[in-house]
Amino acid sequence: MLKTPNAALYRLTVDEFKNAEKHPFVLILDNVRSQHNVGSVFRTADAFLIRGICLCGITATPPHRDIEKTALGATETVYWEYFDTTEEAILKLKALGYQIIAIEQTSGSKNLLDWQPTPESKTAFVFGHEVMGVSEEALALCDGAIEIPQFGTKHSLNVSVTAGIVLWDVVMKHRAAVTK
């Protein structure tokens, strides 16, 4: 018989979520075209108690049935803001003291396994278009880039899968650093 403590089943209410202390991360979606991907990113942001999401350019915004299909209500909990361009979002977050990191394979990108957030830092992660990746204009404004190590014939992942991997990794590293 599997023993599950009641605390493992505990879920925050919408109000508790909105009032909870968030992990110091923001996601920037740079022209993500699929509403299902947008909804999945909302759901992942909720799961990891992220500060918010910047929806940029052609990225769809709630309310939209295709976003809600995968978000499962996370558009009601996760703070979001729309920007005409990704560059606007990046500049606003830089002014608020965020480090901006692209999730992209570049000549200077670091392996996700080697990237370490500091307990006091605020970081925004830029996730790009499903085919084109993070735009050159956005990359030019980033403070660095991280890539997920991959070993097969494909060297790209779906943007919502990428967001899940990156958030799990950085939230676990952040929580470990804060509890030291």
C-alpha positions as semicolon CSV with decimal commas, in nm:
position;residue;x (nm);y (nm);z (nm)
1;M;0,000;0,000;0,000
2;L;0,137;0,337;-0,102
3;K;0,150;0,587;0,182
4;T;0,105;0,946;0,068
5;P;0,116;1,220;0,330
6;N;-0,180;1,457;0,310
7;A;0,059;1,746;0,257
8;A;0,161;1,595;-0,078
9;L;-0,196;1,643;-0,199
10;Y;-0,215;2,005;-0,087
11;R;-0,284;2,258;-0,361
12;L;-0,277;2,634;-0,323
13;T;-0,598;2,819;-0,388
14;V;-0,588;3,096;-0,650
15;D;-0,565;3,359;-0,375
16;E;-0,293;3,166;-0,190
17;F;-0,097;3,134;-0,513
18;K;-0,125;3,505;-0,588
19;N;-0,005;3,592;-0,236
20;A;0,270;3,329;-0,216
21;E;0,636;3,425;-0,243
22;K;0,744;3,340;-0,594
23;H;1,072;3,207;-0,724
24;P;1,269;3,499;-0,876
25;F;1,219;3,397;-1,238
26;V;1,021;3,542;-1,526
27;L;0,962;3,379;-1,863
28;I;0,967;3,575;-2,188
29;L;0,795;3,411;-2,484
30;D;0,948;3,553;-2,802
31;N;0,689;3,511;-3,078
32;V;0,572;3,164;-2,975
33;R;0,309;3,073;-3,232
34;S;0,125;2,777;-3,076
35;Q;-0,148;2,856;-2,825
36;H;-0,108;2,503;-2,686
37;N;0,258;2,577;-2,613
38;V;0,162;2,905;-2,446
39;G;-0,091;2,725;-2,227
40;S;0,161;2,458;-2,134
41;V;0,412;2,724;-2,033
42;F;0,148;2,889;-1,811
43;R;0,080;2,554;-1,644
44;T;0,452;2,495;-1,588
45;A;0,498;2,848;-1,451
46;D;0,217;2,780;-1,203
47;A;0,368;2,444;-1,102
48;F;0,703;2,608;-1,022
49;L;0,561;2,926;-0,861
50;I;0,723;3,163;-1,111
51;R;0,679;3,542;-1,088
52;G;0,529;3,585;-1,432
53;I;0,531;3,554;-1,808
54;C;0,590;3,818;-2,076
55;L;0,398;3,737;-2,394
56;C;0,561;3,908;-2,690
57;G;0,487;3,976;-3,056
58;I;0,270;3,708;-3,219
59;T;0,242;3,510;-2,895
60;A;-0,128;3,466;-2,818
61;T;-0,272;3,604;-2,496
62;P;-0,548;3,479;-2,267
63;P;-0,836;3,435;-2,284
64;H;-0,814;3,189;-2,569
65;R;-0,967;2,839;-2,571
66;D;-0,651;2,677;-2,711
67;I;-0,439;2,835;-2,437
68;E;-0,689;2,730;-2,170
69;K;-0,698;2,374;-2,305
70;T;-0,341;2,316;-2,185
71;A;-0,314;2,583;-1,913
72;L;-0,594;2,423;-1,709
73;G;-0,665;2,748;-1,524
74;A;-0,304;2,866;-1,480
75;T;-0,387;3,186;-1,671
76;E;-0,588;3,282;-1,361
77;T;-0,293;3,234;-1,125
78;V;0,023;3,331;-1,314
79;Y;0,081;3,702;-1,368
80;W;0,130;3,787;-1,735
81;E;0,186;4,095;-1,944
82;Y;0,180;4,150;-2,320
83;F;0,450;4,342;-2,511
84;D;0,446;4,436;-2,880
85;T;0,811;4,329;-2,904
86;T;1,039;4,102;-2,707
87;E;1,291;4,385;-2,690
88;E;1,040;4,598;-2,493
89;A;0,995;4,318;-2,239
90;I;1,370;4,266;-2,204
91;L;1,438;4,637;-2,154
92;K;1,164;4,666;-1,890
93;L;1,296;4,366;-1,698
94;K;1,656;4,492;-1,720
95;A;1,537;4,822;-1,570
96;L;1,386;4,617;-1,285
97;G;1,722;4,447;-1,219
98;Y;1,671;4,119;-1,400
99;Q;1,950;3,926;-1,567
100;I;1,827;3,817;-1,912
101;I;1,920;3,468;-2,031
102;A;1,821;3,323;-2,368
103;I;1,743;2,955;-2,387
104;E;1,915;2,899;-2,719
105;Q;2,203;2,714;-2,880
106;T;2,461;2,982;-2,959
107;S;2,838;2,988;-2,999
108;G;2,870;3,120;-2,644
109;S;2,587;2,935;-2,469
110;K;2,651;2,756;-2,140
111;N;2,531;2,408;-2,060
112;L;2,223;2,422;-1,834
113;L;2,396;2,183;-1,597
114;D;2,676;2,438;-1,547
115;W;2,454;2,745;-1,496
116;Q;2,389;2,839;-1,135
117;P;2,147;3,106;-1,011
118;T;2,248;3,296;-0,700
119;P;1,998;3,327;-0,414
120;E;1,967;3,704;-0,453
121;S;1,948;3,720;-0,834
122;K;1,639;3,779;-1,047
123;T;1,648;3,612;-1,387
124;A;1,429;3,627;-1,696
125;F;1,454;3,343;-1,945
126;V;1,378;3,406;-2,313
127;F;1,215;3,118;-2,502
128;G;1,191;3,153;-2,879
129;H;0,969;3,079;-3,173
130;E;0,914;2,707;-3,239
131;V;1,107;2,713;-3,570
132;M;1,321;3,028;-3,565
133;G;1,427;3,023;-3,199
134;V;1,509;3,339;-3,005
135;S;1,527;3,636;-3,242
136;E;1,860;3,801;-3,320
137;E;1,723;4,131;-3,182
138;A;1,639;3,967;-2,850
139;L;1,968;3,775;-2,836
140;A;2,158;4,102;-2,877
141;L;2,000;4,228;-2,552
142;C;2,057;3,911;-2,348
143;D;2,323;3,877;-2,081
144;G;2,394;3,519;-2,182
145;A;2,249;3,198;-2,320
146;I;2,188;2,851;-2,183
147;E;2,132;2,531;-2,378
148;I;2,000;2,193;-2,272
149;P;2,244;1,911;-2,347
150;Q;2,099;1,676;-2,610
151;F;2,240;1,352;-2,744
152;G;2,020;1,229;-3,028
153;T;1,985;1,324;-3,393
154;K;1,753;1,615;-3,310
155;H;1,902;1,915;-3,140
156;S;1,588;2,099;-3,051
157;L;1,299;2,045;-2,813
158;N;0,944;2,174;-2,810
159;V;0,933;2,514;-2,638
160;S;0,696;2,393;-2,366
161;V;0,916;2,090;-2,294
162;T;1,219;2,319;-2,283
163;A;1,044;2,550;-2,035
164;G;0,967;2,253;-1,810
165;I;1,324;2,126;-1,812
166;V;1,477;2,469;-1,753
167;L;1,235;2,567;-1,477
168;W;1,271;2,240;-1,292
169;D;1,650;2,272;-1,302
170;V;1,678;2,638;-1,203
171;V;1,409;2,621;-0,933
172;M;1,577;2,319;-0,773
173;K;1,916;2,494;-0,786
174;H;1,767;2,816;-0,645
175;R;1,592;2,635;-0,361
176;A;1,911;2,449;-0,273
177;A;2,110;2,775;-0,271
178;V;1,853;2,953;-0,053
179;T;1,849;2,677;0,209
180;K;2,230;2,667;0,249
